[in-house]
């Protein structure tokens, strides 16, 4: 499994979304060719508002600049009809501003979010993505996520082991 550890404390960090950074977070825009693959941040914040017990929205901040947004989900029943005991945590949304892509911010955010999941005692993190042109699939596979064979709607589902032996 590739290292997803967060860097040493410094200017790069995740911060809660607050009234002070709300406008900067909402201003995050992915590249136009990615817009069909990920919902805008404002939709994520609305989802976090209606799911406060499970949503974990965070601004990705480098120094004084908001460069992206990540939202994890914690302890949701994945498919109540199939298995009401299957509870999962993972990455709900990742938006890196078009001006800041390719600089490691996405890798940092996923590492920090999965670190939070691990700290809660959860052994696996999940993510789903749209396939096709400009899909984030290579990014997530490169971080060690492995497809489960499941679909969430039309998105491919993958899992990352957060425990040392990889089970």
C-alpha positions in Angstrom: 0.0 0.0 0.0 1.5 3.4 -0.9 2.1 5.8 2.0 -0.8 8.1 2.6 0.6 9.7 5.7 0.1 13.3 6.1 3.2 15.5 5.9 4.8 17.1 9.0 2.8 20.0 10.5 3.2 23.0 8.4 1.2 25.2 6.0 -0.7 22.3 4.3 -3.7 21.2 6.3 -7.3 20.4 6.4 -9.6 22.8 8.2 -13.3 22.6 9.1 -15.6 24.7 6.8 -16.6 27.8 8.7 -18.2 31.2 8.0 -14.7 32.5 7.7 -13.6 30.2 4.8 -17.1 29.4 3.3 -16.7 31.7 0.3 -13.2 30.5 -0.5 -14.3 26.8 -0.3 -17.4 27.5 -2.5 -15.1 29.2 -5.1 -13.2 25.8 -5.7 -13.7 24.8 -9.3 -12.3 21.7 -11.0 -11.2 21.8 -14.6 -14.1 22.1 -17.1 -13.4 18.6 -18.5 -13.8 17.2 -14.9 -17.0 19.0 -14.0 -19.2 16.1 -15.1 -17.3 13.8 -12.8 -17.7 15.5 -9.4 -20.4 17.7 -7.9 -19.7 21.3 -7.0 -18.5 22.0 -3.5 -21.8 23.9 -2.7 -23.7 20.6 -3.2 -21.3 18.8 -0.9 -21.9 21.4 1.8 -25.7 21.1 1.4 -25.3 17.3 1.8 -23.1 17.8 4.8 -25.8 20.1 6.3 -28.5 17.4 5.9 -26.2 14.6 7.0 -24.3 16.2 10.0 -23.8 12.9 11.8 -21.9 11.2 8.9 -20.4 14.0 6.7 -16.9 15.3 7.4 -16.3 18.3 5.1 -12.9 20.0 5.1 -11.1 22.8 3.3 -7.7 21.9 1.9 -5.5 24.9 2.8 -1.9 25.6 1.8 -0.6 28.6 3.8 -3.4 31.1 3.6 -4.9 29.8 0.3 -7.8 27.4 0.0 -6.8 25.0 -2.8 -9.4 22.3 -2.5 -12.2 20.5 -0.7 -12.5 17.0 0.6 -15.5 15.4 2.4 -15.4 12.0 4.1 -18.4 10.0 5.3 -18.3 8.1 8.6 -20.3 5.0 9.7 -23.1 4.9 7.1 -25.2 1.8 6.4 -24.0 1.1 2.8 -27.0 -0.7 1.4 -29.8 -1.2 4.0 -31.8 -3.5 1.8 -28.9 -5.9 1.1 -27.2 -5.8 4.5 -28.3 -3.4 7.3 -25.2 -4.3 9.3 -22.7 -3.3 6.5 -21.4 0.1 7.9 -18.7 1.9 6.0 -16.6 5.1 6.0 -14.7 6.7 3.2 -14.3 9.5 0.8 -17.5 11.2 -0.4 -16.1 14.0 -2.5 -12.7 15.5 -3.6 -12.4 18.8 -5.5 -9.0 20.3 -6.2 -9.2 23.7 -7.8 -8.1 23.6 -11.4 -5.2 26.0 -10.7 -3.8 23.7 -8.1 -4.1 20.2 -9.6 -1.0 18.1 -10.0 0.7 19.5 -6.9 0.0 16.7 -4.5 -3.0 18.3 -2.7 -5.4 15.4 -3.6 -2.9 12.8 -2.3 -2.5 14.9 0.9 -6.3 15.2 1.4 -7.0 11.6 0.9 -4.2 10.7 3.3 -5.5 13.1 5.9 -9.1 11.9 5.5 -8.2 8.2 5.6 -6.0 9.0 8.6 -9.1 10.4 10.3 -11.1 7.3 9.4 -8.2 5.1 10.8 -8.1 7.1 14.0 -11.8 6.2 14.5 -10.8 2.5 14.5 -12.2 1.8 11.0 -10.1 -0.9 9.1 -11.1 0.2 5.5 -12.0 3.3 3.6 -14.2 3.3 0.5 -14.5 5.6 -2.5 -16.5 5.6 -5.7 -15.8 7.3 -9.0 -17.3 7.8 -12.4 -15.5 5.9 -15.2 -14.7 7.2 -18.6 -12.8 10.2 -20.0 -10.8 12.0 -17.3 -12.0 9.6 -14.6 -10.1 9.8 -11.3 -9.7 6.0 -11.4 -5.9 6.0 -12.0 -5.5 8.5 -9.1 -7.4 6.3 -6.6 -5.8 3.1 -7.8 -2.4 4.7 -7.4 -3.2 5.4 -3.8 -4.0 1.7 -3.2 -7.7 1.6 -3.5 -8.9 -1.6 -5.1 -12.3 -2.1 -6.8 -14.7 -4.2 -4.9 -16.8 -5.2 -7.9 -19.7 -3.2 -6.6 -21.4 -0.2 -8.1 -22.9 2.8 -6.3 -25.4 4.0 -8.9 -23.2 4.1 -11.9 -19.9 4.6 -10.0 -17.3 2.0 -9.4 -16.7 1.3 -5.7 -13.2 0.6 -4.3 -11.7 -0.1 -0.9 -8.4 0.8 0.8 -7.1 -1.2 3.7 -6.1 1.0 6.6 -4.5 -1.8 8.7 -0.9 -2.7 8.3 -1.3 -6.3 7.0 -3.7 -5.1 4.2 -6.6 -7.4 5.0 
